[in-house]
Amino acid sequence: MKTHGSKTGGIILILLGAFLAALFSGIAIYNIVTMFDAPTSNWPPDPYAGPSESMDMMKGALAFGMFFLAMCSVPLIVVGAITLKRGNANQKVIMEGRTSSCVIEDLRSHHFKSGWHFIMVVSYKDDNGNYQRYSTHIPKDKYQELKVGMTLECLVRGNECYIDIMNIKVIDNQLD
């Protein structure tokens, strides 16, 4: 199923993932350097000096932090690349797509901590005559207006589809 993407969102996710990866690398390099015996001077202070219990707690906390950053950075970069790719595909459909029609197959609502999310799934015919599916987030007011089975106007290019969610045009309302 095709989904809506965002170039800006993809770039932000990639940059956030790269920042976390750089932070992870910086912490790892710092830990490696400070693990070796430092010269016997008072400056810079040794972060591992002191009782062995506090040293073990510090090493454990840093190890957990590095593990967390490593686990967060890779998925963010991957999801960012996918979102950026979908955003580029949507932009090409907007620029070069032909006007077509699609039928609403499903309207979904999901509740998360951040609030309600509304999703519309439509089916359409691509340029080869095959049926495809496309899903996108929609605003609450559009979710309340639309019904399963309605025919909407969309743009199609190849096997890609795009619906302007702020300007949804109903072609045929089979429910009236």
C-alpha positions as CSV (number, residue, x, y, z in Angstrom):
1,M,0.0,0.0,0.0
2,K,1.3,3.4,-0.9
3,T,1.4,6.1,1.8
4,H,1.7,9.8,2.1
5,G,5.2,11.1,2.7
6,S,6.9,14.4,3.6
7,K,10.2,15.7,2.3
8,T,10.6,18.0,5.3
9,G,9.7,15.3,7.8
10,G,12.1,12.9,6.2
11,I,15.0,15.4,6.3
12,I,14.2,16.2,10.0
13,L,14.3,12.5,10.9
14,I,17.5,11.9,9.0
15,L,19.2,14.9,10.7
16,L,17.9,13.8,14.1
17,G,19.3,10.3,13.5
18,A,22.6,11.6,12.3
19,F,22.8,13.9,15.4
20,L,22.2,11.0,17.7
21,A,24.7,8.9,15.8
22,A,27.3,11.7,16.1
23,L,26.5,12.0,19.8
24,F,26.9,8.3,20.3
25,S,30.3,8.4,18.5
26,G,31.4,11.3,20.6
27,I,30.5,9.6,23.9
28,A,32.1,6.4,22.7
29,I,35.3,8.2,21.7
30,Y,35.3,10.1,25.0
31,N,34.9,6.8,27.0
32,I,37.7,5.1,25.1
33,V,40.1,8.0,25.6
34,T,39.3,8.3,29.4
35,M,39.5,4.6,29.9
36,F,43.3,4.7,29.4
37,D,45.5,5.9,32.2
38,A,45.7,9.6,32.1
39,P,48.9,11.5,33.1
40,T,49.2,12.1,36.8
41,S,48.2,15.7,36.9
42,N,45.2,17.5,38.5
43,W,44.0,18.8,35.2
44,P,41.8,17.6,33.5
45,P,40.1,15.8,36.3
46,D,39.6,12.1,35.9
47,P,35.8,11.3,35.7
48,Y,36.5,7.8,36.8
49,A,38.4,8.8,40.0
50,G,36.8,7.9,43.3
51,P,35.2,4.8,44.8
52,S,34.8,1.8,42.6
53,E,31.1,1.7,43.2
54,S,30.5,5.2,41.7
55,M,32.8,4.3,38.9
56,D,30.8,1.2,38.0
57,M,27.5,3.2,38.2
58,M,29.0,5.8,35.8
59,K,30.2,3.2,33.4
60,G,26.9,1.5,33.4
61,A,25.0,4.7,32.8
62,L,27.3,5.7,30.0
63,A,27.0,2.2,28.4
64,F,23.2,2.4,28.6
65,G,23.2,5.8,27.1
66,M,25.4,4.8,24.2
67,F,23.3,1.7,23.6
68,F,20.1,3.8,23.6
69,L,21.6,6.3,21.2
70,A,22.8,3.6,18.9
71,M,19.4,1.9,18.8
72,C,17.6,5.2,18.2
73,S,19.8,6.6,15.5
74,V,19.6,3.8,12.9
75,P,15.7,3.5,12.8
76,L,15.4,7.3,12.7
77,I,17.6,7.4,9.6
78,V,15.8,4.5,7.9
79,V,12.3,5.9,8.6
80,G,13.5,9.4,7.5
81,A,14.8,8.0,4.2
82,I,11.5,6.2,3.6
83,T,9.5,9.3,4.4
84,L,11.8,11.4,2.2
85,K,11.4,8.9,-0.7
86,R,7.6,9.0,-0.3
87,G,7.6,12.8,-0.2
88,N,9.6,12.9,-3.5
89,A,7.1,10.5,-5.1
90,N,4.2,12.5,-3.9
91,Q,5.8,15.7,-5.3
92,K,6.3,14.1,-8.7
93,V,2.6,13.0,-8.8
94,I,1.5,16.5,-7.9
95,M,3.6,18.0,-10.7
96,E,3.1,15.4,-13.5
97,G,0.0,13.4,-12.4
98,R,-3.2,13.1,-14.3
99,T,-6.6,13.7,-12.7
100,S,-8.3,10.4,-11.9
101,S,-10.8,9.0,-9.3
102,C,-10.4,6.8,-6.3
103,V,-12.9,5.1,-3.9
104,I,-12.7,5.3,-0.1
105,E,-12.2,1.7,1.2
106,D,-11.6,2.4,4.8
107,L,-11.7,5.3,7.4
108,R,-9.7,4.6,10.6
109,S,-9.2,6.5,13.8
110,H,-6.5,5.7,16.3
111,H,-5.9,7.2,19.7
112,F,-2.3,7.9,20.9
113,K,-0.9,9.9,23.8
114,S,-0.6,12.8,21.4
115,G,-4.3,12.6,20.5
116,W,-6.5,11.2,17.7
117,H,-5.1,10.3,14.3
118,F,-7.5,9.8,11.4
119,I,-6.5,7.7,8.3
120,M,-8.2,7.3,5.0
121,V,-7.5,4.3,2.7
122,V,-8.5,4.6,-1.0
123,S,-8.2,2.3,-4.0
124,Y,-7.5,3.5,-7.5
125,K,-6.4,2.3,-10.9
126,D,-2.8,3.0,-11.9
127,D,-1.6,3.8,-15.4
128,N,-1.4,0.0,-16.2
129,G,-5.0,-0.6,-15.2
130,N,-4.1,-2.4,-11.9
131,Y,-5.8,-1.6,-8.7
132,Q,-3.6,0.0,-6.0
133,R,-4.2,1.2,-2.5
134,Y,-3.1,4.5,-1.0
135,S,-3.4,5.7,2.6
136,T,-3.0,9.1,4.1
137,H,-3.7,11.0,7.4
138,I,-6.7,13.4,7.2
139,P,-8.0,16.1,9.5
140,K,-10.9,15.4,11.9
141,D,-13.4,17.5,10.0
142,K,-12.7,15.6,6.8
143,Y,-13.0,12.3,8.7
144,Q,-16.5,13.2,9.9
145,E,-17.6,14.4,6.4
146,L,-16.3,11.4,4.3
147,K,-17.9,7.9,4.2
148,V,-16.7,4.6,2.9
149,G,-17.7,4.1,-0.7
150,M,-17.4,7.8,-1.8
151,T,-15.5,8.5,-5.0
152,L,-12.9,11.2,-4.7
153,E,-10.7,13.1,-7.2
154,C,-7.0,12.2,-7.0
155,L,-3.9,12.5,-9.1
156,V,-2.2,9.4,-10.5
157,R,1.2,9.0,-12.1
158,G,2.4,5.5,-12.9
159,N,1.4,3.4,-9.9
160,E,1.6,6.4,-7.5
161,C,-1.4,8.4,-6.2
162,Y,-1.9,11.6,-4.3
163,I,-4.9,13.3,-2.7
164,D,-4.8,16.9,-1.5
165,I,-6.2,16.4,2.0
166,M,-6.9,20.0,2.5
167,N,-8.9,20.2,-0.7
168,I,-10.7,16.9,-1.0
169,K,-13.1,16.8,-3.9
170,V,-16.0,14.4,-3.8
171,I,-16.9,13.2,-7.3
172,D,-19.7,10.8,-6.4
173,N,-21.5,10.3,-3.1
174,Q,-23.0,6.8,-3.5
175,L,-24.6,7.2,-0.1
176,D,-27.1,9.9,-1.0
